[in-house]
Amino acid sequence: MERRQFIKTSLGAVAAATLSPALDPRFLFASADPPSPLLAFAHGPSPAAITRAAIEALGGMSTFVRRGDRVVVKPNIGWDRTPEQAANTNPEVVAAIVALCLESGAKSVVVLDNPCNDPRRCYARSGIAAAVKEAGGRMEVFEEDRTKLVPIGGVALRDWPVHPAFLDADVKINVPIAKHHGLAGVTNGMKNWLGAIGGARNRLHQDLDRSIVDLAAFFSPSLTVVDGVRILLRSGPQGGRLDDVRRLDTVIASADPVAAEVSGFALHGRAPEKAPHIAMASDRGLGRARWSAAEERRLEIPGG
């Protein structure tokens, strides 16, 4: 969606939402607690503010995290890149999620990934390690010898080594960045789960679509937050050139991982129908690939 059109649509939605109930007959018989939307889109200059707004539109983080929960947050921290290069999830988005989880009473919030480059360099240069620490969360370095071989029960994947942080968590939150990928076209939430597993991950590329659907079914996140603050248009997944990056200042949140996946493709202007894994995930009942405009909430968040 073009930025101008996004803003126009968002402003229209906000205007409709702020009409006085006394003047708008649609509110005369409305319930006190309207149903949460399937998808929430928030647009604005502050990554933290739009992250909070998108999650609040779904009912708030307390909808997903209860007091005493152990939460694991899975961003993309796969590459030794800066936030401006858009190869990793935006650190302000991750920090906002960590803070919201703790505000909702989470016992602990662990953030980790299994990077392709050196983990400590990726954690530091991405800005995520410092942001998570400041927000009160805990970064954990992925250690292969701690993984446990568990049954995935998928079509392509039967058993695979998984990091125990994901096995022990009460709540899993997936926080991908929507970016170009040389093999998959666009990499988003479902492929992001490759960073939760160990083993010979390159083998999964031999049957990538079925493999990532198997992982999405196994991990089954409570919430997916798609980082569209900056997107990588070319040279993914690692990137490196600022000319390949476009700033959209957008965050999308959904409890439906398939809807979130489709929204990530939309940020790139790519047709999800051309992505086999989306149809597979929908057919397996993991979520919805189609919905009406009435099931979306679009917010324009001003300020810095």
KELO-815717 format. One record per residue (C-alpha): residue in three letters; x negated, y negated, z; residue number from 0. Coordinates in steps of 0.25 Angstrom, whole numbers, plus 5000, padded with zeros to 4 digits. Example, Ala and Ser with C-alpha at 12.3 -4.5 7.8 and 13.67 -1.06 7.14 Angstrom:
<rs>
[r ALA; [4951; 5018; 5031]; 0]
[r SER; [4945; 5004; 5029]; 1]
</rs>
This chain:
<rs>
[r MET; [5000; 5000; 5000]; 0]
[r GLU; [4995; 4986; 4996]; 1]
[r ARG; [4991; 4977; 5008]; 2]
[r ARG; [5001; 4966; 5004]; 3]
[r GLN; [5012; 4976; 5003]; 4]
[r PHE; [5009; 4983; 5016]; 5]
[r ILE; [5009; 4969; 5023]; 6]
[r LYS; [5022; 4966; 5017]; 7]
[r THR; [5029; 4979; 5021]; 8]
[r SER; [5023; 4978; 5035]; 9]
[r LEU; [5028; 4964; 5037]; 10]
[r GLY; [5042; 4968; 5032]; 11]
[r ALA; [5042; 4979; 5042]; 12]
[r VAL; [5038; 4970; 5053]; 13]
[r ALA; [5048; 4960; 5050]; 14]
[r ALA; [5059; 4970; 5049]; 15]
[r ALA; [5055; 4976; 5063]; 16]
[r THR; [5055; 4962; 5069]; 17]
[r LEU; [5069; 4958; 5065]; 18]
[r SER; [5078; 4955; 5077]; 19]
[r PRO; [5087; 4967; 5081]; 20]
[r ALA; [5098; 4957; 5083]; 21]
[r LEU; [5097; 4953; 5068]; 22]
[r ASP; [5094; 4966; 5062]; 23]
[r PRO; [5106; 4977; 5062]; 24]
[r ARG; [5096; 4988; 5060]; 25]
[r PHE; [5092; 4987; 5075]; 26]
[r LEU; [5106; 4986; 5080]; 27]
[r PHE; [5107; 5001; 5082]; 28]
[r ALA; [5092; 5004; 5083]; 29]
[r SER; [5086; 5013; 5094]; 30]
[r ALA; [5077; 5007; 5104]; 31]
[r ASP; [5066; 5016; 5100]; 32]
[r PRO; [5065; 5016; 5084]; 33]
[r PRO; [5059; 5029; 5079]; 34]
[r SER; [5044; 5028; 5076]; 35]
[r PRO; [5040; 5027; 5061]; 36]
[r LEU; [5033; 5038; 5054]; 37]
[r LEU; [5022; 5028; 5050]; 38]
[r ALA; [5017; 5015; 5055]; 39]
[r PHE; [5008; 5006; 5047]; 40]
[r ALA; [5002; 4994; 5054]; 41]
[r HIS; [4994; 4983; 5046]; 42]
[r GLY; [4985; 4972; 5052]; 43]
[r PRO; [4971; 4967; 5054]; 44]
[r SER; [4969; 4974; 5068]; 45]
[r PRO; [4966; 4989; 5067]; 46]
[r ALA; [4969; 4991; 5082]; 47]
[r ALA; [4982; 4983; 5081]; 48]
[r ILE; [4988; 4990; 5069]; 49]
[r THR; [4984; 5003; 5075]; 50]
[r ARG; [4992; 5000; 5087]; 51]
[r ALA; [5004; 4995; 5079]; 52]
[r ALA; [5005; 5007; 5070]; 53]
[r ILE; [5005; 5016; 5082]; 54]
[r GLU; [5014; 5007; 5090]; 55]
[r ALA; [5024; 5008; 5078]; 56]
[r LEU; [5024; 5023; 5080]; 57]
[r GLY; [5029; 5022; 5095]; 58]
[r GLY; [5015; 5019; 5101]; 59]
[r MET; [5004; 5028; 5105]; 60]
[r SER; [5012; 5033; 5116]; 61]
[r THR; [5020; 5040; 5106]; 62]
[r PHE; [5008; 5049; 5103]; 63]
[r VAL; [4999; 5049; 5116]; 64]
[r ARG; [5004; 5052; 5130]; 65]
[r ARG; [4998; 5049; 5143]; 66]
[r GLY; [4987; 5059; 5146]; 67]
[r ASP; [4985; 5063; 5131]; 68]
[r ARG; [4972; 5067; 5126]; 69]
[r VAL; [4971; 5060; 5112]; 70]
[r VAL; [4961; 5062; 5101]; 71]
[r VAL; [4960; 5052; 5090]; 72]
[r LYS; [4954; 5056; 5076]; 73]
[r PRO; [4949; 5044; 5068]; 74]
[r ASN; [4941; 5046; 5055]; 75]
[r ILE; [4926; 5043; 5060]; 76]
[r GLY; [4920; 5052; 5050]; 77]
[r TRP; [4909; 5042; 5044]; 78]
[r ASP; [4898; 5033; 5048]; 79]
[r ARG; [4905; 5021; 5043]; 80]
[r THR; [4910; 5007; 5049]; 81]
[r PRO; [4925; 5004; 5050]; 82]
[r GLU; [4924; 4994; 5039]; 83]
[r GLN; [4920; 5006; 5030]; 84]
[r ALA; [4933; 5013; 5032]; 85]
[r ALA; [4928; 5027; 5033]; 86]
[r ASN; [4932; 5029; 5048]; 87]
[r THR; [4945; 5025; 5056]; 88]
[r ASN; [4945; 5011; 5060]; 89]
[r PRO; [4940; 5010; 5075]; 90]
[r GLU; [4950; 5000; 5079]; 91]
[r VAL; [4961; 5009; 5075]; 92]
[r VAL; [4955; 5021; 5083]; 93]
[r ALA; [4953; 5012; 5095]; 94]
[r ALA; [4967; 5007; 5095]; 95]
[r ILE; [4972; 5022; 5094]; 96]
[r VAL; [4963; 5026; 5106]; 97]
[r ALA; [4968; 5014; 5114]; 98]
[r LEU; [4983; 5017; 5111]; 99]
[r CYS; [4981; 5031; 5116]; 100]
[r LEU; [4975; 5027; 5129]; 101]
[r GLU; [4985; 5016; 5131]; 102]
[r SER; [4996; 5028; 5129]; 103]
[r GLY; [4989; 5036; 5141]; 104]
[r ALA; [4980; 5045; 5133]; 105]
[r LYS; [4971; 5053; 5142]; 106]
[r SER; [4959; 5052; 5132]; 107]
[r VAL; [4957; 5048; 5118]; 108]
[r VAL; [4946; 5055; 5110]; 109]
[r VAL; [4942; 5050; 5096]; 110]
[r LEU; [4933; 5059; 5087]; 111]
[r ASP; [4930; 5063; 5073]; 112]
[r ASN; [4921; 5073; 5066]; 113]
[r PRO; [4913; 5063; 5057]; 114]
[r CYS; [4906; 5066; 5044]; 115]
[r ASN; [4894; 5057; 5048]; 116]
[r ASP; [4887; 5056; 5061]; 117]
[r PRO; [4898; 5056; 5072]; 118]
[r ARG; [4892; 5046; 5081]; 119]
[r ARG; [4888; 5036; 5070]; 120]
[r CYS; [4903; 5038; 5064]; 121]
[r TYR; [4909; 5035; 5078]; 122]
[r ALA; [4900; 5023; 5080]; 123]
[r ARG; [4900; 5016; 5066]; 124]
[r SER; [4915; 5018; 5064]; 125]
[r GLY; [4917; 5010; 5076]; 126]
[r ILE; [4927; 5020; 5082]; 127]
[r ALA; [4918; 5025; 5094]; 128]
[r ALA; [4917; 5011; 5100]; 129]
[r ALA; [4932; 5008; 5097]; 130]
[r VAL; [4936; 5021; 5104]; 131]
[r LYS; [4927; 5018; 5116]; 132]
[r GLU; [4933; 5004; 5117]; 133]
[r ALA; [4947; 5009; 5116]; 134]
[r GLY; [4945; 5020; 5127]; 135]
[r GLY; [4944; 5032; 5119]; 136]
[r ARG; [4933; 5043; 5118]; 137]
[r MET; [4925; 5046; 5105]; 138]
[r GLU; [4921; 5060; 5104]; 139]
[r VAL; [4910; 5065; 5094]; 140]
[r PHE; [4914; 5078; 5087]; 141]
[r GLU; [4906; 5090; 5091]; 142]
[r GLU; [4907; 5102; 5082]; 143]
[r ASP; [4903; 5112; 5093]; 144]
[r ARG; [4916; 5107; 5101]; 145]
[r THR; [4926; 5111; 5090]; 146]
[r LYS; [4935; 5123; 5091]; 147]
[r LEU; [4939; 5132; 5081]; 148]
[r VAL; [4954; 5132; 5081]; 149]
[r PRO; [4965; 5137; 5072]; 150]
[r ILE; [4970; 5126; 5062]; 151]
[r GLY; [4981; 5134; 5056]; 152]
[r GLY; [4981; 5127; 5043]; 153]
[r VAL; [4982; 5131; 5029]; 154]
[r ALA; [4967; 5129; 5025]; 155]
[r LEU; [4962; 5128; 5040]; 156]
[r ARG; [4963; 5140; 5049]; 157]
[r ASP; [4953; 5137; 5060]; 158]
[r TRP; [4944; 5125; 5062]; 159]
[r PRO; [4935; 5119; 5072]; 160]
[r VAL; [4942; 5107; 5079]; 161]
[r HIS; [4937; 5097; 5089]; 162]
[r PRO; [4943; 5100; 5103]; 163]
[r ALA; [4947; 5085; 5105]; 164]
[r PHE; [4958; 5087; 5095]; 165]
[r LEU; [4962; 5101; 5101]; 166]
[r ASP; [4963; 5095; 5115]; 167]
[r ALA; [4970; 5082; 5111]; 168]
[r ASP; [4985; 5079; 5115]; 169]
[r VAL; [4986; 5069; 5104]; 170]
[r LYS; [4978; 5068; 5091]; 171]
[r ILE; [4978; 5055; 5083]; 172]
[r ASN; [4973; 5054; 5069]; 173]
[r VAL; [4967; 5041; 5065]; 174]
[r PRO; [4962; 5042; 5050]; 175]
[r ILE; [4957; 5031; 5041]; 176]
[r ALA; [4964; 5032; 5028]; 177]
[r LYS; [4952; 5032; 5018]; 178]
[r HIS; [4947; 5037; 5004]; 179]
[r HIS; [4942; 5051; 5004]; 180]
[r GLY; [4934; 5057; 4992]; 181]
[r LEU; [4941; 5070; 4993]; 182]
[r ALA; [4954; 5068; 4999]; 183]
[r GLY; [4957; 5054; 4993]; 184]
[r VAL; [4962; 5048; 5006]; 185]
[r THR; [4958; 5054; 5019]; 186]
[r ASN; [4967; 5051; 5031]; 187]
[r GLY; [4973; 5058; 5043]; 188]
[r MET; [4973; 5072; 5039]; 189]
[r LYS; [4959; 5073; 5034]; 190]
[r ASN; [4955; 5065; 5047]; 191]
[r TRP; [4956; 5078; 5055]; 192]
[r LEU; [4944; 5084; 5048]; 193]
[r GLY; [4937; 5076; 5059]; 194]
[r ALA; [4943; 5084; 5070]; 195]
[r ILE; [4937; 5097; 5066]; 196]
[r GLY; [4923; 5103; 5064]; 197]
[r GLY; [4918; 5114; 5056]; 198]
[r ALA; [4915; 5113; 5041]; 199]
[r ARG; [4925; 5102; 5037]; 200]
[r ASN; [4920; 5102; 5023]; 201]
[r ARG; [4927; 5115; 5021]; 202]
[r LEU; [4940; 5108; 5022]; 203]
[r HIS; [4938; 5100; 5010]; 204]
[r GLN; [4940; 5113; 5002]; 205]
[r ASP; [4954; 5112; 5005]; 206]
[r LEU; [4956; 5098; 5011]; 207]
[r ASP; [4970; 5096; 5010]; 208]
[r ARG; [4975; 5108; 5017]; 209]
[r SER; [4964; 5107; 5027]; 210]
[r ILE; [4967; 5093; 5031]; 211]
[r VAL; [4982; 5097; 5032]; 212]
[r ASP; [4978; 5108; 5041]; 213]
[r LEU; [4971; 5099; 5050]; 214]
[r ALA; [4982; 5089; 5050]; 215]
[r ALA; [4992; 5100; 5055]; 216]
[r PHE; [4982; 5105; 5065]; 217]
[r PHE; [4978; 5092; 5072]; 218]
[r SER; [4993; 5086; 5071]; 219]
[r PRO; [4990; 5072; 5076]; 220]
[r SER; [5000; 5064; 5084]; 221]
[r LEU; [4997; 5051; 5077]; 222]
[r THR; [4989; 5047; 5064]; 223]
[r VAL; [4984; 5033; 5063]; 224]
[r VAL; [4979; 5029; 5049]; 225]
[r ASP; [4968; 5019; 5049]; 226]
[r GLY; [4970; 5010; 5037]; 227]
[r VAL; [4963; 4998; 5042]; 228]
[r ARG; [4952; 5000; 5031]; 229]
[r ILE; [4953; 5011; 5021]; 230]
[r LEU; [4942; 5017; 5013]; 231]
[r LEU; [4946; 5017; 4998]; 232]
[r ARG; [4934; 5024; 4992]; 233]
[r SER; [4922; 5032; 4995]; 234]
[r GLY; [4929; 5040; 5006]; 235]
[r PRO; [4928; 5046; 5016]; 236]
[r GLN; [4915; 5039; 5020]; 237]
[r GLY; [4916; 5026; 5013]; 238]
[r GLY; [4905; 5016; 5016]; 239]
[r ARG; [4908; 5004; 5006]; 240]
[r LEU; [4917; 4993; 5011]; 241]
[r ASP; [4922; 4991; 4997]; 242]
[r ASP; [4929; 5004; 4998]; 243]
[r VAL; [4937; 4999; 5010]; 244]
[r ARG; [4950; 4992; 5011]; 245]
[r ARG; [4956; 4986; 5023]; 246]
[r LEU; [4971; 4989; 5025]; 247]
[r ASP; [4972; 4985; 5040]; 248]
[r THR; [4983; 4996; 5041]; 249]
[r VAL; [4985; 5008; 5052]; 250]
[r ILE; [4996; 5018; 5050]; 251]
[r ALA; [5001; 5027; 5061]; 252]
[r SER; [5010; 5040; 5061]; 253]
[r ALA; [5013; 5052; 5069]; 254]
[r ASP; [5014; 5059; 5055]; 255]
[r PRO; [5001; 5063; 5050]; 256]
[r VAL; [5006; 5065; 5036]; 257]
[r ALA; [5012; 5052; 5035]; 258]
[r ALA; [5000; 5045; 5040]; 259]
[r GLU; [4992; 5053; 5029]; 260]
[r VAL; [5001; 5047; 5019]; 261]
[r SER; [4999; 5033; 5024]; 262]
[r GLY; [4984; 5034; 5023]; 263]
[r PHE; [4985; 5038; 5008]; 264]
[r ALA; [4995; 5026; 5007]; 265]
[r LEU; [4984; 5016; 5012]; 266]
[r HIS; [4976; 5021; 5000]; 267]
[r GLY; [4987; 5020; 4990]; 268]
[r ARG; [4986; 5035; 4988]; 269]
[r ALA; [4998; 5044; 4985]; 270]
[r PRO; [4999; 5054; 4996]; 271]
[r GLU; [5005; 5064; 4986]; 272]
[r LYS; [4992; 5066; 4980]; 273]
[r ALA; [4986; 5071; 4994]; 274]
[r PRO; [4989; 5086; 4995]; 275]
[r HIS; [4987; 5086; 5010]; 276]
[r ILE; [4998; 5076; 5012]; 277]
[r ALA; [5008; 5085; 5005]; 278]
[r MET; [5003; 5097; 5013]; 279]
[r ALA; [5004; 5091; 5026]; 280]
[r SER; [5018; 5086; 5023]; 281]
[r ASP; [5022; 5100; 5019]; 282]
[r ARG; [5016; 5106; 5031]; 283]
[r GLY; [5025; 5097; 5040]; 284]
[r LEU; [5013; 5088; 5045]; 285]
[r GLY; [5021; 5075; 5042]; 286]
[r ARG; [5028; 5067; 5032]; 287]
[r ALA; [5022; 5062; 5019]; 288]
[r ARG; [5034; 5054; 5015]; 289]
[r TRP; [5043; 5044; 5023]; 290]
[r SER; [5051; 5032; 5021]; 291]
[r ALA; [5047; 5017; 5024]; 292]
[r ALA; [5057; 5017; 5036]; 293]
[r GLU; [5048; 5027; 5043]; 294]
[r GLU; [5036; 5017; 5042]; 295]
[r ARG; [5033; 5005; 5051]; 296]
[r ARG; [5024; 4995; 5045]; 297]
[r LEU; [5017; 4984; 5054]; 298]
[r GLU; [5009; 4972; 5051]; 299]
[r ILE; [5001; 4968; 5063]; 300]
[r PRO; [4995; 4954; 5063]; 301]
[r GLY; [4983; 4949; 5071]; 302]
[r GLY; [4969; 4953; 5073]; 303]
</rs>
